[in-house]
Amino acid sequence: MLFMINHQLCKEYPALSPYDIDVKTYASVIDLYCDVRKIQIKTKVNTDDKGEQIIRKKAGDDWF
């Protein structure tokens, strides 16, 4: 599990190396990962299989 967290953090922040994360405490790594996931979920953009953005609109009374 820690390897996956380490991988995600290094993928999100390319300047951060696995060695930098190994020096930090477990609690600080988990806190950093939680903050990163909150931001990712908040700013998530839906994409289709081809990687193109999907624009979703709230359904109204009509179809157009």
PATI-215120 format. One line per 2 residues: for each residue x, y, z of N, C-alpha, C. Coordinates in Angstrom, 1 decimal, decimal comma. Each point is the difference from the previous one (the first is absolute). Layout:
<nodes>
X Y Z X Y Z X Y Z; ...
</nodes>
This chain:
<nodes>
0,8 -1,2 0,0 -0,8 1,2 0,0 0,9 1,3 0,0; 1,0 0,0 0,8 0,9 1,1 0,1 0,7 0,3 -1,4
0,3 -1,1 -0,7 0,6 0,1 -1,3 -0,9 0,7 -1,0; -1,3 -0,3 0,1 -1,0 0,6 -0,9 -0,1 1,5 0,3
0,0 0,3 1,3 -0,1 1,4 0,4 1,2 0,8 -0,5; 1,2 -0,6 0,2 1,2 0,5 -0,4 0,0 0,3 -1,5
-0,5 -1,0 -0,8 0,0 0,1 -1,4 -1,0 1,2 -0,4; -1,1 0,1 0,6 -1,0 1,0 -0,3 0,6 1,4 0,2
0,7 0,2 1,2 0,5 1,3 0,3 1,1 0,3 -0,9; 0,9 -0,9 -0,4 1,1 0,3 -0,9 -0,6 0,3 -1,5
-1,1 -0,7 -0,3 -0,6 0,3 -1,3 -0,6 1,4 0,0; -0,6 0,4 1,1 -0,7 1,3 0,0 1,0 1,1 0,1
1,1 -0,2 0,7 1,1 1,0 0,2 1,3 -0,6 -0,5; 0,3 0,2 -1,3 1,2 -0,6 -0,5 1,3 0,4 0,7
0,1 1,2 0,6 1,2 0,4 0,7 0,2 -0,8 1,3; -1,0 -0,7 0,5 0,0 -0,8 1,2 0,5 -1,4 -0,4
1,1 -0,4 0,7 0,5 -1,3 -0,3 -0,4 -1,0 1,1; 0,0 -1,3 -0,3 -0,3 -1,0 1,1 0,9 0,1 1,2
1,2 0,4 -0,3 1,0 0,2 1,2 -0,4 1,1 0,9; -0,6 1,1 -0,6 -0,5 1,1 0,8 -1,1 -0,5 0,9
-0,9 -0,8 -0,5 -1,1 -0,5 0,8 0,4 -1,0 1,0; 1,0 -0,8 -0,2 0,5 -0,9 1,0 0,5 0,6 1,2
0,6 1,3 -0,1 0,5 0,7 1,1 -1,1 0,5 0,9; -1,1 0,3 -0,5 -1,1 0,5 0,8 -0,7 -1,1 0,8
-0,7 0,5 1,1 -0,7 -1,0 0,8 -1,3 -0,5 -0,7; -0,5 -1,1 0,4 -1,1 -0,7 -0,6 -1,2 1,0 0,1
-0,2 0,6 1,2 -1,2 0,9 0,2 0,1 1,2 -1,0; 1,1 0,6 -0,2 0,1 1,1 -0,9 -0,2 -0,4 -1,4
0,4 -1,2 -0,4 -0,2 -0,5 -1,4 -1,5 -0,2 -0,2; -0,7 -0,6 1,0 -1,5 -0,2 -0,1 -0,7 1,3 -0,1
0,4 1,0 0,8 -0,6 1,3 0,0 0,1 0,7 -1,4; 1,2 -0,1 -0,5 0,3 0,6 -1,3 -0,9 -0,7 -1,1
-0,1 -1,3 0,1 -0,8 -0,8 -1,0 -1,5 0,4 0,1; -0,5 0,1 1,3 -1,4 0,4 0,2 -0,2 1,4 -0,6
0,9 0,9 0,2 -0,2 1,3 -0,6 0,0 0,0 -1,5; 0,9 -0,8 -0,6 0,1 -0,1 -1,5 -1,3 -0,6 -0,5
-0,5 -1,1 0,6 -1,2 -0,6 -0,4 -1,2 0,9 0,1; -0,1 0,8 1,0 -1,1 1,0 0,1 0,0 0,9 -1,1
1,2 0,5 -0,4 0,1 1,0 -1,1 -0,4 -0,7 -1,3; 0,5 -1,3 -0,2 -0,3 -0,7 -1,2 -1,5 -0,2 -0,2
-0,7 -0,4 1,1 -1,4 -0,3 -0,1 -0,8 1,3 -0,2; 0,5 1,1 0,6 -0,7 1,3 -0,1 0,1 0,5 -1,5
1,1 -0,2 -0,6 0,2 0,5 -1,4 -0,1 -1,0 -1,1; -0,6 -1,2 0,3 0,0 -1,1 -1,0 -0,9 0,5 -1,2
0,6 -0,3 -1,1 -0,7 0,2 -1,3 -0,3 -1,3 -0,6; -1,2 -0,2 -0,4 -0,5 -1,3 -0,6 0,6 -0,1 -1,4
0,5 -1,2 -0,3 0,5 -0,2 -1,4 -0,6 -1,3 -0,5; -0,1 -0,1 -1,3 -0,4 -1,2 -0,7 1,1 -0,9 -0,2
-0,2 -1,1 -0,7 1,1 -1,0 -0,3 1,1 0,5 -0,8; -0,3 1,0 -0,8 1,1 0,6 -0,9 0,8 1,1 0,8
-0,4 0,3 1,2 0,7 1,0 0,7 -0,6 1,4 -0,2; -1,1 0,1 -0,7 -0,5 1,4 -0,3 -1,0 0,3 1,1
-0,1 1,3 0,3 -0,8 0,5 1,1 -1,5 -0,2 -0,3; -0,8 -0,3 1,0 -1,4 -0,2 -0,2 -0,7 1,2 0,8
-0,8 0,7 -0,7 -0,7 1,1 0,7 -1,4 -0,5 0,4; -0,3 0,1 1,2 -1,3 -0,5 0,5 -0,8 1,2 0,5
-1,3 0,0 -0,4 -0,9 1,0 0,4 -1,1 -0,5 0,9; -0,4 0,8 0,9 -1,1 -0,4 0,8 -1,3 -0,2 -0,8
-0,7 -1,1 0,2 -1,2 -0,3 -0,7 -1,1 1,0 0,3; -0,7 0,5 -1,0 -1,0 1,0 0,2 -1,4 -0,6 -0,4
-1,0 0,8 -0,2 -1,3 -0,4 -0,4 0,0 -0,5 -1,4; 0,8 0,5 -0,9 0,0 -0,5 -1,4 1,3 -0,7 -0,3
0,1 -0,6 -1,2 1,1 -0,7 -0,4 1,1 0,8 -0,7; -0,3 1,3 -0,3 0,9 0,8 -0,7 0,6 1,1 0,8
</nodes>
